[in-house]
Amino acid sequence: MIDGDVRVVPDARDVQAIQNLLFAYAKYTDAGSRTELAALFTADATWNGDELTFGSATGPDAIAALVTAHHDPAQPMMHLPGPAALTAVDADTVHAELWCLATRWIDGVPMPHIHFTYTDVVRRTGDRWQFASRTLHRVAP
C-alpha cells in the first residue's frame, strides 16, 4: 500500500530520473554488475528481502554483494518491473511502490516465476536520485 497522498507527485524531471533508477536496478542486478548496483544506494541505505528469504543488508557494498550473489551467467535472471506509483514526501524524498515479475532460465526454460512488490524510499543526493531503502514483498507463488 502506498503511504501518503497519491495526488502529491514529484516534478516530471524527477519522475523520469526515478524511473531510470528503478530500471538501472533491474539491469545491474540481472547483469551481476556489483559496482554499478552499489552506486544506486545512499551510504545509509537498507535492503530487505527477508519475506522472500533473500536476506537483508545495510550499506551500498553489502547490498550489492547480497543482490548480485544470485547472479549466474549459465542461468540468467530477468527482472521485469512494472510501472511505479510515486508519492513526493518532500522535494528530496519520494516513496515508490511497484510490482515485479522475476524469472531465471534453467536449461533454456524460464522458471520459476516470482511475483513481488518493491516498496522504496528514494532520496535526492546532490544531482541524482538513490535508494535509501528497498523492501521486497511476496505476491506469488
N, CA, C and O atoms as CSV, one atom per row, in Angstrom:
chain,resi,resn,atom,element,x,y,z
A,1,MET,N,N,0.841,-1.168,0.000
A,1,MET,CA,C,0.000,0.000,0.000
A,1,MET,C,C,0.884,1.229,0.000
A,1,MET,O,O,1.902,1.279,0.690
A,2,ILE,N,N,0.498,2.184,-0.755
A,2,ILE,CA,C,1.247,3.428,-0.863
A,2,ILE,C,C,0.951,4.286,0.358
A,2,ILE,O,O,-0.204,4.489,0.734
A,3,ASP,N,N,2.016,4.782,0.963
A,3,ASP,CA,C,1.848,5.711,2.079
A,3,ASP,C,C,1.697,7.119,1.527
A,3,ASP,O,O,2.352,7.485,0.551
A,4,GLY,N,N,0.849,7.889,2.140
A,4,GLY,CA,C,0.726,9.288,1.740
A,4,GLY,C,C,-0.342,9.501,0.691
A,4,GLY,O,O,-1.064,8.583,0.302
A,5,ASP,N,N,-0.416,10.718,0.256
A,5,ASP,CA,C,-1.417,11.158,-0.699
A,5,ASP,C,C,-0.886,10.957,-2.119
A,5,ASP,O,O,0.085,11.606,-2.506
A,6,VAL,N,N,-1.507,10.068,-2.903
A,6,VAL,CA,C,-1.031,9.782,-4.251
A,6,VAL,C,C,-1.187,10.960,-5.195
A,6,VAL,O,O,-0.661,10.932,-6.308
A,7,ARG,N,N,-1.894,11.985,-4.776
A,7,ARG,CA,C,-2.011,13.179,-5.607
A,7,ARG,C,C,-0.755,14.046,-5.520
A,7,ARG,O,O,-0.576,14.960,-6.324
A,8,VAL,N,N,0.112,13.764,-4.552
A,8,VAL,CA,C,1.333,14.539,-4.373
A,8,VAL,C,C,2.439,13.851,-5.170
A,8,VAL,O,O,3.161,12.995,-4.658
A,9,VAL,N,N,2.548,14.242,-6.417
A,9,VAL,CA,C,3.518,13.595,-7.303
A,9,VAL,C,C,4.752,14.460,-7.465
A,9,VAL,O,O,4.675,15.686,-7.383
A,10,PRO,N,N,5.885,13.826,-7.695
A,10,PRO,CA,C,7.110,14.600,-7.914
A,10,PRO,C,C,7.051,15.342,-9.242
A,10,PRO,O,O,6.217,15.044,-10.097
A,11,ASP,N,N,7.936,16.300,-9.400
A,11,ASP,CA,C,8.135,17.023,-10.647
A,11,ASP,C,C,8.447,16.012,-11.759
A,11,ASP,O,O,9.067,14.978,-11.508
A,12,ALA,N,N,8.017,16.315,-12.977
A,12,ALA,CA,C,8.183,15.391,-14.105
A,12,ALA,C,C,9.646,14.988,-14.336
A,12,ALA,O,O,9.911,13.831,-14.665
A,13,ARG,N,N,10.583,15.895,-14.174
A,13,ARG,CA,C,12.006,15.553,-14.356
A,13,ARG,C,C,12.466,14.563,-13.297
A,13,ARG,O,O,13.245,13.652,-13.577
A,14,ASP,N,N,11.975,14.753,-12.076
A,14,ASP,CA,C,12.314,13.823,-11.006
A,14,ASP,C,C,11.685,12.454,-11.258
A,14,ASP,O,O,12.307,11.422,-11.007
A,15,VAL,N,N,10.455,12.452,-11.753
A,15,VAL,CA,C,9.796,11.178,-12.077
A,15,VAL,C,C,10.644,10.391,-13.076
A,15,VAL,O,O,10.871,9.195,-12.892
A,16,GLN,N,N,11.108,11.051,-14.122
A,16,GLN,CA,C,11.925,10.356,-15.127
A,16,GLN,C,C,13.230,9.847,-14.520
A,16,GLN,O,O,13.648,8.725,-14.806
A,17,ALA,N,N,13.864,10.644,-13.704
A,17,ALA,CA,C,15.118,10.223,-13.078
A,17,ALA,C,C,14.892,9.026,-12.153
A,17,ALA,O,O,15.719,8.116,-12.104
A,18,ILE,N,N,13.785,9.026,-11.426
A,18,ILE,CA,C,13.483,7.909,-10.525
A,18,ILE,C,C,13.136,6.666,-11.334
A,18,ILE,O,O,13.558,5.567,-10.973
A,19,GLN,N,N,12.377,6.811,-12.418
A,19,GLN,CA,C,12.085,5.661,-13.280
A,19,GLN,C,C,13.389,5.069,-13.824
A,19,GLN,O,O,13.531,3.849,-13.911
A,20,ASN,N,N,14.338,5.936,-14.189
A,20,ASN,CA,C,15.636,5.455,-14.662
A,20,ASN,C,C,16.373,4.693,-13.564
A,20,ASN,O,O,17.013,3.678,-13.838
A,21,LEU,N,N,16.288,5.174,-12.329
A,21,LEU,CA,C,16.896,4.482,-11.193
A,21,LEU,C,C,16.297,3.090,-11.028
A,21,LEU,O,O,17.030,2.120,-10.836
A,22,LEU,N,N,14.977,2.984,-11.099
A,22,LEU,CA,C,14.303,1.689,-10.954
A,22,LEU,C,C,14.725,0.723,-12.058
A,22,LEU,O,O,14.945,-0.460,-11.801
A,23,PHE,N,N,14.837,1.229,-13.292
A,23,PHE,CA,C,15.282,0.397,-14.402
A,23,PHE,C,C,16.732,-0.038,-14.210
A,23,PHE,O,O,17.070,-1.200,-14.436
A,24,ALA,N,N,17.589,0.894,-13.791
A,24,ALA,CA,C,19.010,0.582,-13.605
A,24,ALA,C,C,19.195,-0.525,-12.577
A,24,ALA,O,O,20.067,-1.379,-12.742
A,25,TYR,N,N,18.390,-0.524,-11.521
A,25,TYR,CA,C,18.466,-1.582,-10.509
A,25,TYR,C,C,18.248,-2.951,-11.151
A,25,TYR,O,O,19.029,-3.874,-10.920
A,26,ALA,N,N,17.200,-3.087,-11.950
A,26,ALA,CA,C,16.916,-4.364,-12.611
A,26,ALA,C,C,18.044,-4.744,-13.564
A,26,ALA,O,O,18.485,-5.894,-13.585
A,27,LYS,N,N,18.504,-3.791,-14.342
A,27,LYS,CA,C,19.569,-4.042,-15.318
A,27,LYS,C,C,20.855,-4.514,-14.638
A,27,LYS,O,O,21.439,-5.521,-15.039
A,28,TYR,N,N,21.293,-3.789,-13.615
A,28,TYR,CA,C,22.546,-4.141,-12.950
A,28,TYR,C,C,22.421,-5.415,-12.124
A,28,TYR,O,O,23.385,-6.172,-12.009
A,29,THR,N,N,21.251,-5.659,-11.551
A,29,THR,CA,C,21.034,-6.915,-10.819
A,29,THR,C,C,21.148,-8.096,-11.766
A,29,THR,O,O,21.861,-9.058,-11.480
A,30,ASP,N,N,20.444,-8.027,-12.900
A,30,ASP,CA,C,20.458,-9.143,-13.851
A,30,ASP,C,C,21.832,-9.363,-14.466
A,30,ASP,O,O,22.169,-10.492,-14.823
A,31,ALA,N,N,22.629,-8.313,-14.597
A,31,ALA,CA,C,23.965,-8.431,-15.175
A,31,ALA,C,C,25.019,-8.803,-14.132
A,31,ALA,O,O,26.156,-9.112,-14.488
A,32,GLY,N,N,24.654,-8.776,-12.852
A,32,GLY,CA,C,25.626,-9.041,-11.805
A,32,GLY,C,C,26.652,-7.929,-11.665
A,32,GLY,O,O,27.782,-8.174,-11.243
A,33,SER,N,N,26.267,-6.706,-12.018
A,33,SER,CA,C,27.169,-5.550,-12.009
A,33,SER,C,C,27.214,-4.919,-10.619
A,33,SER,O,O,26.496,-3.961,-10.332
A,34,ARG,N,N,28.063,-5.469,-9.771
A,34,ARG,CA,C,28.111,-5.091,-8.353
A,34,ARG,C,C,28.462,-3.618,-8.131
A,34,ARG,O,O,27.792,-2.942,-7.350
A,35,THR,N,N,29.479,-3.119,-8.788
A,35,THR,CA,C,29.911,-1.737,-8.582
A,35,THR,C,C,28.825,-0.753,-8.997
A,35,THR,O,O,28.527,0.193,-8.267
A,36,GLU,N,N,28.236,-0.973,-10.163
A,36,GLU,CA,C,27.187,-0.091,-10.668
A,36,GLU,C,C,25.946,-0.151,-9.776
A,36,GLU,O,O,25.300,0.868,-9.531
A,37,LEU,N,N,25.623,-1.349,-9.295
A,37,LEU,CA,C,24.469,-1.511,-8.411
A,37,LEU,C,C,24.693,-0.765,-7.099
A,37,LEU,O,O,23.794,-0.073,-6.623
A,38,ALA,N,N,25.867,-0.897,-6.517
A,38,ALA,CA,C,26.166,-0.219,-5.249
A,38,ALA,C,C,25.995,1.288,-5.381
A,38,ALA,O,O,25.560,1.941,-4.432
A,39,ALA,N,N,26.326,1.849,-6.529
A,39,ALA,CA,C,26.240,3.299,-6.739
A,39,ALA,C,C,24.793,3.804,-6.719
A,39,ALA,O,O,24.568,5.011,-6.635
A,40,LEU,N,N,23.822,2.911,-6.796
A,40,LEU,CA,C,22.419,3.313,-6.797
A,40,LEU,C,C,21.874,3.554,-5.394
A,40,LEU,O,O,20.736,3.999,-5.246
A,41,PHE,N,N,22.673,3.265,-4.351
A,41,PHE,CA,C,22.207,3.329,-2.966
A,41,PHE,C,C,22.922,4.419,-2.177
A,41,PHE,O,O,24.105,4.681,-2.390
A,42,THR,N,N,22.182,5.052,-1.259
A,42,THR,CA,C,22.786,6.026,-0.352
A,42,THR,C,C,23.717,5.300,0.620
A,42,THR,O,O,23.637,4.082,0.776
A,43,ALA,N,N,24.590,6.055,1.265
A,43,ALA,CA,C,25.566,5.465,2.191
A,43,ALA,C,C,24.892,4.714,3.338
A,43,ALA,O,O,25.453,3.742,3.846
A,44,ASP,N,N,23.693,5.148,3.757
A,44,ASP,CA,C,22.996,4.518,4.879
A,44,ASP,C,C,21.820,3.637,4.432
A,44,ASP,O,O,20.946,3.316,5.238
A,45,ALA,N,N,21.796,3.255,3.179
A,45,ALA,CA,C,20.660,2.516,2.610
A,45,ALA,C,C,20.468,1.155,3.280
A,45,ALA,O,O,21.406,0.537,3.785
A,46,THR,N,N,19.199,0.717,3.259
A,46,THR,CA,C,18.855,-0.633,3.713
A,46,THR,C,C,18.137,-1.359,2.584
A,46,THR,O,O,17.453,-0.746,1.765
A,47,TRP,N,N,18.306,-2.673,2.555
A,47,TRP,CA,C,17.649,-3.542,1.568
A,47,TRP,C,C,17.121,-4.733,2.337
A,47,TRP,O,O,17.866,-5.374,3.079
A,48,ASN,N,N,15.827,-5.042,2.166
A,48,ASN,CA,C,15.221,-6.125,2.920
A,48,ASN,C,C,14.469,-7.066,1.993
A,48,ASN,O,O,13.425,-6.716,1.443
A,49,GLY,N,N,15.010,-8.254,1.827
A,49,GLY,CA,C,14.363,-9.295,1.047
A,49,GLY,C,C,13.998,-10.488,1.907
A,49,GLY,O,O,13.843,-11.600,1.402
A,50,ASP,N,N,13.857,-10.258,3.228
A,50,ASP,CA,C,13.582,-11.355,4.162
A,50,ASP,C,C,12.302,-12.116,3.830
A,50,ASP,O,O,12.252,-13.338,3.972
A,51,GLU,N,N,11.271,-11.402,3.388
A,51,GLU,CA,C,9.990,-12.053,3.096
A,51,GLU,C,C,10.117,-13.070,1.962
A,51,GLU,O,O,9.323,-14.007,1.880
A,52,LEU,N,N,11.100,-12.893,1.099
A,52,LEU,CA,C,11.342,-13.835,0.006
A,52,LEU,C,C,12.549,-14.730,0.302
A,52,LEU,O,O,13.037,-15.433,-0.584
A,53,THR,N,N,13.025,-14.701,1.541
A,53,THR,CA,C,14.173,-15.479,2.020
A,53,THR,C,C,15.478,-15.116,1.325
A,53,THR,O,O,16.354,-15.967,1.174
A,54,PHE,N,N,15.619,-13.857,0.898
A,54,PHE,CA,C,16.850,-13.393,0.262
A,54,PHE,C,C,17.778,-12.681,1.240
A,54,PHE,O,O,18.903,-12.341,0.874
A,55,GLY,N,N,17.331,-12.444,2.484
A,55,GLY,CA,C,18.156,-11.771,3.467
A,55,GLY,C,C,18.001,-10.273,3.428
A,55,GLY,O,O,17.153,-9.730,2.719
A,56,SER,N,N,18.845,-9.608,4.213
A,56,SER,CA,C,18.813,-8.153,4.261
A,56,SER,C,C,20.232,-7.641,4.432
A,56,SER,O,O,21.129,-8.378,4.843
A,57,ALA,N,N,20.423,-6.369,4.111
A,57,ALA,CA,C,21.750,-5.768,4.187
A,57,ALA,C,C,21.616,-4.269,4.379
A,57,ALA,O,O,20.582,-3.672,4.080
A,58,THR,N,N,22.695,-3.671,4.888
A,58,THR,CA,C,22.773,-2.223,5.077
A,58,THR,C,C,24.061,-1.718,4.440
A,58,THR,O,O,25.126,-2.315,4.599
A,59,GLY,N,N,23.946,-0.618,3.725
A,59,GLY,CA,C,25.097,-0.017,3.057
A,59,GLY,C,C,25.236,-0.503,1.631
A,59,GLY,O,O,24.929,-1.659,1.340
A,60,PRO,N,N,25.695,0.363,0.731
A,60,PRO,CA,C,25.741,0.047,-0.700
A,60,PRO,C,C,26.528,-1.210,-1.051
A,60,PRO,O,O,26.058,-2.029,-1.841
A,61,ASP,N,N,27.712,-1.374,-0.478
A,61,ASP,CA,C,28.536,-2.536,-0.835
A,61,ASP,C,C,27.912,-3.835,-0.357
A,61,ASP,O,O,27.896,-4.821,-1.094
A,62,ALA,N,N,27.395,-3.850,0.873
A,62,ALA,CA,C,26.765,-5.060,1.401
A,62,ALA,C,C,25.497,-5.402,0.620
A,62,ALA,O,O,25.225,-6.574,0.355
A,63,ILE,N,N,24.722,-4.382,0.254
A,63,ILE,CA,C,23.507,-4.607,-0.533
A,63,ILE,C,C,23.872,-5.190,-1.895
A,63,ILE,O,O,23.292,-6.190,-2.318
A,64,ALA,N,N,24.824,-4.574,-2.578
A,64,ALA,CA,C,25.214,-5.054,-3.911
A,64,ALA,C,C,25.772,-6.471,-3.849
A,64,ALA,O,O,25.504,-7.276,-4.740
A,65,ALA,N,N,26.532,-6.784,-2.825
A,65,ALA,CA,C,27.077,-8.135,-2.682
A,65,ALA,C,C,25.949,-9.150,-2.491
A,65,ALA,O,O,25.966,-10.223,-3.093
A,66,LEU,N,N,24.973,-8.808,-1.653
A,66,LEU,CA,C,23.855,-9.717,-1.410
A,66,LEU,C,C,23.012,-9.912,-2.667
A,66,LEU,O,O,22.676,-11.040,-3.026
A,67,VAL,N,N,22.675,-8.816,-3.331
A,67,VAL,CA,C,21.794,-8.890,-4.504
A,67,VAL,C,C,22.481,-9.609,-5.674
A,67,VAL,O,O,21.844,-10.409,-6.360
A,68,THR,N,N,23.748,-9.338,-5.904
A,68,THR,CA,C,24.431,-9.966,-7.045
A,68,THR,C,C,24.922,-11.369,-6.738
A,68,THR,O,O,25.411,-12.053,-7.637
A,69,ALA,N,N,24.808,-11.817,-5.498
A,69,ALA,CA,C,25.195,-13.192,-5.156
A,69,ALA,C,C,24.352,-14.213,-5.916
A,69,ALA,O,O,24.761,-15.364,-6.070
A,70,HIS,N,N,23.178,-13.798,-6.392
A,70,HIS,CA,C,22.283,-14.697,-7.138
A,70,HIS,C,C,22.613,-14.750,-8.624
A,70,HIS,O,O,22.003,-15.521,-9.366
A,71,HIS,N,N,23.567,-13.941,-9.064
A,71,HIS,CA,C,23.909,-13.876,-10.489
A,71,HIS,C,C,24.615,-15.158,-10.921
A,71,HIS,O,O,25.562,-15.606,-10.273
A,72,ASP,N,N,24.143,-15.745,-12.024
A,72,ASP,CA,C,24.749,-16.948,-12.606
A,72,ASP,C,C,24.591,-16.848,-14.121
A,72,ASP,O,O,23.489,-17.044,-14.634
A,73,PRO,N,N,25.688,-16.541,-14.857
A,73,PRO,CA,C,25.581,-16.383,-16.310
A,73,PRO,C,C,25.033,-17.620,-17.019
A,73,PRO,O,O,24.443,-17.499,-18.093
A,74,ALA,N,N,25.215,-18.797,-16.444
A,74,ALA,CA,C,24.698,-20.026,-17.056
A,74,ALA,C,C,23.188,-20.164,-16.880
A,74,ALA,O,O,22.536,-20.907,-17.613
A,75,GLN,N,N,22.640,-19.443,-15.907
A,75,GLN,CA,C,21.201,-19.462,-15.649
A,75,GLN,C,C,20.755,-18.010,-15.440
A,75,GLN,O,O,20.487,-17.596,-14.312
A,76,PRO,N,N,20.676,-17.238,-16.535
A,76,PRO,CA,C,20.409,-15.802,-16.404
A,76,PRO,C,C,19.050,-15.492,-15.792
A,76,PRO,O,O,18.077,-16.226,-15.968
A,77,MET,N,N,19.020,-14.373,-15.064
A,77,MET,CA,C,17.790,-13.868,-14.460
A,77,MET,C,C,17.274,-12.695,-15.267
A,77,MET,O,O,18.019,-12.045,-16.000
A,78,MET,N,N,15.989,-12.440,-15.119
A,78,MET,CA,C,15.397,-11.257,-15.713
A,78,MET,C,C,14.348,-10.720,-14.757
A,78,MET,O,O,13.412,-11.424,-14.378
A,79,HIS,N,N,14.518,-9.462,-14.373
A,79,HIS,CA,C,13.536,-8.748,-13.569
A,79,HIS,C,C,12.728,-7.864,-14.510
A,79,HIS,O,O,13.294,-7.095,-15.287
A,80,LEU,N,N,11.421,-7.973,-14.440
A,80,LEU,CA,C,10.516,-7.171,-15.264
A,80,LEU,C,C,9.679,-6.297,-14.337
A,80,LEU,O,O,8.561,-6.662,-13.972
A,81,PRO,N,N,10.230,-5.125,-13.953
A,81,PRO,CA,C,9.484,-4.262,-13.038
A,81,PRO,C,C,8.336,-3.560,-13.739
A,81,PRO,O,O,8.447,-3.151,-14.894
A,82,GLY,N,N,7.241,-3.429,-13.024
A,82,GLY,CA,C,6.088,-2.706,-13.551
A,82,GLY,C,C,6.242,-1.218,-13.336
A,82,GLY,O,O,7.252,-0.768,-12.794
A,83,PRO,N,N,5.260,-0.453,-13.753
A,83,PRO,CA,C,5.321,0.993,-13.540
A,83,PRO,C,C,5.238,1.304,-12.046
A,83,PRO,O,O,4.626,0.565,-11.275
A,84,ALA,N,N,5.855,2.391,-11.664
A,84,ALA,CA,C,5.896,2.775,-10.254
A,84,ALA,C,C,4.869,3.846,-9.939
A,84,ALA,O,O,4.643,4.762,-10.730
A,85,ALA,N,N,4.252,3.718,-8.776
A,85,ALA,CA,C,3.443,4.789,-8.212
A,85,ALA,C,C,4.386,5.585,-7.317
A,85,ALA,O,O,4.978,5.034,-6.389
A,86,LEU,N,N,4.526,6.871,-7.593
A,86,LEU,CA,C,5.474,7.725,-6.877
A,86,LEU,C,C,4.722,8.781,-6.079
A,86,LEU,O,O,3.819,9.438,-6.599
A,87,THR,N,N,5.095,8.937,-4.827
A,87,THR,CA,C,4.492,9.936,-3.955
A,87,THR,C,C,5.597,10.786,-3.357
A,87,THR,O,O,6.491,10.272,-2.685
A,88,ALA,N,N,5.536,12.087,-3.600
A,88,ALA,CA,C,6.534,13.004,-3.055
A,88,ALA,C,C,6.282,13.210,-1.564
A,88,ALA,O,O,5.174,13.547,-1.146
A,89,VAL,N,N,7.327,13.003,-0.777
A,89,VAL,CA,C,7.266,13.301,0.652
A,89,VAL,C,C,7.693,14.746,0.854
A,89,VAL,O,O,7.061,15.504,1.590
A,90,ASP,N,N,8.778,15.107,0.185
A,90,ASP,CA,C,9.252,16.482,0.144
A,90,ASP,C,C,10.080,16.607,-1.138
A,90,ASP,O,O,10.088,15.687,-1.956
A,91,ALA,N,N,10.765,17.717,-1.317
A,91,ALA,CA,C,11.491,17.949,-2.570
A,91,ALA,C,C,12.609,16.946,-2.816
A,91,ALA,O,O,13.027,16.758,-3.958
A,92,ASP,N,N,13.100,16.298,-1.759
A,92,ASP,CA,C,14.238,15.398,-1.901
A,92,ASP,C,C,13.962,13.964,-1.492
A,92,ASP,O,O,14.891,13.159,-1.431
A,93,THR,N,N,12.706,13.616,-1.208
A,93,THR,CA,C,12.353,12.259,-0.789
A,93,THR,C,C,11.062,11.834,-1.482
A,93,THR,O,O,10.078,12.574,-1.496
A,94,VAL,N,N,11.080,10.644,-2.052
A,94,VAL,CA,C,9.915,10.101,-2.746
A,94,VAL,C,C,9.711,8.659,-2.306
A,94,VAL,O,O,10.671,7.900,-2.173
A,95,HIS,N,N,8.462,8.288,-2.083
A,95,HIS,CA,C,8.104,6.891,-1.851
A,95,HIS,C,C,7.691,6.295,-3.185
A,95,HIS,O,O,6.976,6.931,-3.959
A,96,ALA,N,N,8.139,5.074,-3.454
A,96,ALA,CA,C,7.785,4.390,-4.693
A,96,ALA,C,C,7.252,3.012,-4.355
A,96,ALA,O,O,7.734,2.358,-3.430
A,97,GLU,N,N,6.262,2.578,-5.102
A,97,GLU,CA,C,5.742,1.214,-4.989
A,97,GLU,C,C,5.548,0.685,-6.401
A,97,GLU,O,O,4.952,1.351,-7.248
A,98,LEU,N,N,6.058,-0.518,-6.650
A,98,LEU,CA,C,5.903,-1.135,-7.950
A,98,LEU,C,C,5.936,-2.639,-7.822
A,98,LEU,O,O,6.486,-3.183,-6.864
A,99,TRP,N,N,5.347,-3.301,-8.790
A,99,TRP,CA,C,5.391,-4.758,-8.822
A,99,TRP,C,C,6.556,-5.191,-9.692
A,99,TRP,O,O,7.106,-4.402,-10.459
A,100,CYS,N,N,6.922,-6.460,-9.558
A,100,CYS,CA,C,7.994,-7.012,-10.385
A,100,CYS,C,C,7.738,-8.495,-10.593
A,100,CYS,O,O,7.309,-9.202,-9.680
A,101,LEU,N,N,8.005,-8.946,-11.787
A,101,LEU,CA,C,7.993,-10.366,-12.119
A,101,LEU,C,C,9.441,-10.724,-12.411
A,101,LEU,O,O,10.094,-10.072,-13.226
A,102,ALA,N,N,9.934,-11.741,-11.760
A,102,ALA,CA,C,11.319,-12.158,-11.971
A,102,ALA,C,C,11.338,-13.631,-12.339
A,102,ALA,O,O,10.515,-14.418,-11.871
A,103,THR,N,N,12.289,-13.986,-13.180
A,103,THR,CA,C,12.430,-15.377,-13.587
A,103,THR,C,C,13.899,-15.664,-13.846
A,103,THR,O,O,14.708,-14.747,-13.979
A,104,ARG,N,N,14.232,-16.935,-13.914
A,104,ARG,CA,C,15.578,-17.400,-14.221
A,104,ARG,C,C,15.446,-18.486,-15.284
A,104,ARG,O,O,14.531,-19.308,-15.236
A,105,TRP,N,N,16.376,-18.480,-16.251
A,105,TRP,CA,C,16.359,-19.521,-17.272
A,105,TRP,C,C,17.158,-20.714,-16.765
A,105,TRP,O,O,18.351,-20.599,-16.483
A,106,ILE,N,N,16.495,-21.851,-16.654
A,106,ILE,CA,C,17.129,-23.098,-16.239
A,106,ILE,C,C,16.949,-24.091,-17.372
A,106,ILE,O,O,15.828,-24.452,-17.730
A,107,ASP,N,N,18.073,-24.529,-17.932
A,107,ASP,CA,C,18.043,-25.425,-19.100
A,107,ASP,C,C,17.185,-24.850,-20.222
A,107,ASP,O,O,16.445,-25.582,-20.878
A,108,GLY,N,N,17.283,-23.544,-20.442
A,108,GLY,CA,C,16.577,-22.879,-21.527
A,108,GLY,C,C,15.110,-22.592,-21.262
A,108,GLY,O,O,14.410,-22.103,-22.149
A,109,VAL,N,N,14.633,-22.884,-20.062
A,109,VAL,CA,C,13.226,-22.667,-19.728
A,109,VAL,C,C,13.134,-21.634,-18.604
A,109,VAL,O,O,13.792,-21.789,-17.576
A,110,PRO,N,N,12.325,-20.578,-18.782
A,110,PRO,CA,C,12.190,-19.594,-17.708
A,110,PRO,C,C,11.368,-20.143,-16.544
A,110,PRO,O,O,10.176,-20.416,-16.687
A,111,MET,N,N,12.019,-20.302,-15.393
A,111,MET,CA,C,11.339,-20.754,-14.186
A,111,MET,C,C,12.222,-20.494,-12.986
A,111,MET,O,O,13.434,-20.420,-13.185
A,112,PRO,N,N,11.767,-20.355,-11.812
A,112,PRO,CA,C,10.349,-20.128,-11.519
A,112,PRO,C,C,9.997,-18.672,-11.819
A,112,PRO,O,O,10.874,-17.839,-12.048
A,113,HIS,N,N,8.732,-18.393,-11.814
A,113,HIS,CA,C,8.260,-17.018,-11.931
A,113,HIS,C,C,7.930,-16.549,-10.520
A,113,HIS,O,O,7.137,-17.179,-9.821
A,114,ILE,N,N,8.523,-15.467,-10.113
A,114,ILE,CA,C,8.262,-14.906,-8.795
A,114,ILE,C,C,7.622,-13.539,-8.992
A,114,ILE,O,O,8.156,-12.691,-9.707
A,115,HIS,N,N,6.483,-13.334,-8.358
A,115,HIS,CA,C,5.781,-12.059,-8.437
A,115,HIS,C,C,5.874,-11.407,-7.064
A,115,HIS,O,O,5.460,-12.000,-6.068
A,116,PHE,N,N,6.411,-10.197,-7.003
A,116,PHE,CA,C,6.555,-9.497,-5.736
A,116,PHE,C,C,6.415,-8.001,-5.964
A,116,PHE,O,O,6.333,-7.544,-7.104
A,117,THR,N,N,6.387,-7.243,-4.879
A,117,THR,CA,C,6.378,-5.791,-4.981
A,117,THR,C,C,7.608,-5.232,-4.273
A,117,THR,O,O,8.163,-5.841,-3.359
A,118,TYR,N,N,8.007,-4.060,-4.728
A,118,TYR,CA,C,9.027,-3.277,-4.048
A,118,TYR,C,C,8.340,-2.110,-3.372
A,118,TYR,O,O,7.456,-1.493,-3.965
A,119,THR,N,N,8.720,-1.794,-2.156
A,119,THR,CA,C,8.379,-0.511,-1.558
A,119,THR,C,C,9.712,0.181,-1.294
A,119,THR,O,O,10.590,-0.358,-0.620
A,120,ASP,N,N,9.838,1.361,-1.830
A,120,ASP,CA,C,11.109,2.073,-1.813
A,120,ASP,C,C,10.971,3.462,-1.221
A,120,ASP,O,O,9.918,4.097,-1.284
A,121,VAL,N,N,12.065,3.903,-0.649
A,121,VAL,CA,C,12.250,5.318,-0.343
A,121,VAL,C,C,13.468,5.728,-1.149
A,121,VAL,O,O,14.552,5.168,-0.988
A,122,VAL,N,N,13.280,6.713,-2.019
A,122,VAL,CA,C,14.400,7.223,-2.806
A,122,VAL,C,C,14.662,8.661,-2.371
A,122,VAL,O,O,13.750,9.415,-2.033
A,123,ARG,N,N,15.945,9.006,-2.394
A,123,ARG,CA,C,16.351,10.315,-1.890
A,123,ARG,C,C,17.260,10.997,-2.901
A,123,ARG,O,O,18.118,10.365,-3.517
A,124,ARG,N,N,17.055,12.289,-3.058
A,124,ARG,CA,C,17.953,13.074,-3.901
A,124,ARG,C,C,19.243,13.302,-3.119
A,124,ARG,O,O,19.225,13.791,-1.989
A,125,THR,N,N,20.361,12.936,-3.743
A,125,THR,CA,C,21.673,13.170,-3.138
A,125,THR,C,C,22.489,13.926,-4.178
A,125,THR,O,O,22.928,13.362,-5.180
A,126,GLY,N,N,22.679,15.197,-3.923
A,126,GLY,CA,C,23.364,16.037,-4.903
A,126,GLY,C,C,22.494,16.196,-6.133
A,126,GLY,O,O,21.383,16.719,-6.051
A,127,ASP,N,N,23.001,15.740,-7.287
A,127,ASP,CA,C,22.261,15.902,-8.542
A,127,ASP,C,C,21.627,14.603,-9.035
A,127,ASP,O,O,21.239,14.514,-10.199
A,128,ARG,N,N,21.515,13.594,-8.165
A,128,ARG,CA,C,20.909,12.326,-8.599
A,128,ARG,C,C,20.024,11.734,-7.509
A,128,ARG,O,O,20.067,12.146,-6.350
A,129,TRP,N,N,19.227,10.763,-7.916
A,129,TRP,CA,C,18.354,10.039,-7.005
A,129,TRP,C,C,18.982,8.687,-6.690
A,129,TRP,O,O,19.570,8.043,-7.559
A,130,GLN,N,N,18.848,8.262,-5.414
A,130,GLN,CA,C,19.368,6.971,-4.979
A,130,GLN,C,C,18.350,6.303,-4.055
A,130,GLN,O,O,17.475,6.958,-3.489
A,131,PHE,N,N,18.486,4.991,-3.918
A,131,PHE,CA,C,17.655,4.260,-2.968
A,131,PHE,C,C,18.152,4.517,-1.551
A,131,PHE,O,O,19.339,4.357,-1.267
A,132,ALA,N,N,17.243,4.917,-0.660
A,132,ALA,CA,C,17.542,4.984,0.770
A,132,ALA,C,C,17.080,3.693,1.435
A,132,ALA,O,O,17.665,3.250,2.424
A,133,SER,N,N,16.025,3.091,0.883
A,133,SER,CA,C,15.586,1.769,1.347
A,133,SER,C,C,14.808,1.078,0.241
A,133,SER,O,O,14.141,1.714,-0.575
A,134,ARG,N,N,14.913,-0.234,0.242
A,134,ARG,CA,C,14.168,-1.057,-0.722
A,134,ARG,C,C,13.739,-2.314,0.023
A,134,ARG,O,O,14.563,-3.016,0.610
A,135,THR,N,N,12.429,-2.588,-0.009
A,135,THR,CA,C,11.880,-3.767,0.658
A,135,THR,C,C,11.062,-4.561,-0.352
A,135,THR,O,O,10.272,-4.000,-1.112
A,136,LEU,N,N,11.264,-5.878,-0.348
A,136,LEU,CA,C,10.552,-6.772,-1.250
A,136,LEU,C,C,9.431,-7.472,-0.481
A,136,LEU,O,O,9.620,-7.897,0.659
A,137,HIS,N,N,8.263,-7.587,-1.118
A,137,HIS,CA,C,7.114,-8.263,-0.514
A,137,HIS,C,C,6.584,-9.301,-1.506
A,137,HIS,O,O,6.329,-8.986,-2.668
A,138,ARG,N,N,6.424,-10.523,-1.044
A,138,ARG,CA,C,5.943,-11.598,-1.899
A,138,ARG,C,C,4.473,-11.395,-2.268
A,138,ARG,O,O,3.643,-11.045,-1.429
A,139,VAL,N,N,4.178,-11.625,-3.552
A,139,VAL,CA,C,2.797,-11.652,-4.024
A,139,VAL,C,C,2.446,-13.095,-4.376
A,139,VAL,O,O,1.435,-13.614,-3.904
A,140,ALA,N,N,3.283,-13.763,-5.216
A,140,ALA,CA,C,3.048,-15.160,-5.598
A,140,ALA,C,C,4.340,-15.724,-6.189
A,140,ALA,O,O,5.143,-14.921,-6.663
A,141,PRO,N,N,4.606,-16.995,-6.203
A,141,PRO,CA,C,3.799,-18.033,-5.535
A,141,PRO,C,C,4.055,-18.045,-4.050
A,141,PRO,O,O,3.466,-18.850,-3.328
